[in-house]
């Protein structure tokens, strides 16, 4: 039984390792696509790409921990840490979008209501 579980664990780990390569390739393609975007190189796009990578890598780490958990306590700990990390990333993403939105509103106000008029 222990041998079968070890073989399953190794198979899952190999599958996850095989999946990481294509996911990294997708990020490369996304960066190329964003290169065609006039917003490329802005803090907004750079921060959103950084956060997206963190989310994907957190998902892989969560899957790894779930497949290697030895007992219910490890499963619960992994789930708790995963949820906390996702909430932290959501908060970080919300701050980035809020800052970008405020900047856009400020620019719009300056365009329509220049100072001195």
Phi, psi and omega in degrees: 000315180296323179295318179296318178296320179295320178295320178296315179300316179294321179295318178296317180297318177296319179297317179295319178298319179294328181284332182299319181302305178300324178295317177297323177296322178298317178298322177298317179295321178297319179296322177296315180298318178295334178297335177276348182278134180296345180270358181306139179087355177279159179301322181301307182294316180300316180292320180294320177295317180298316180293319179300318178297318179299319181296313181297315181293325176296323178295317178297317179297320178297314178299318179299314181294323180293323182281343180253002180298136182268339181204178183297326179299315179295322178298313181295321179296317179297316179297317180298313180294324179295313180298317178298318180294321180293320176296320177297318179292322177297317178297317179297317179295319179297320178297318181297313181293321179297316178298317180295320180295317178297318179299317179297318179296318179297317179296321179296317179298317180294326181290321183268336181228071181301151180296146178090359179245000000 
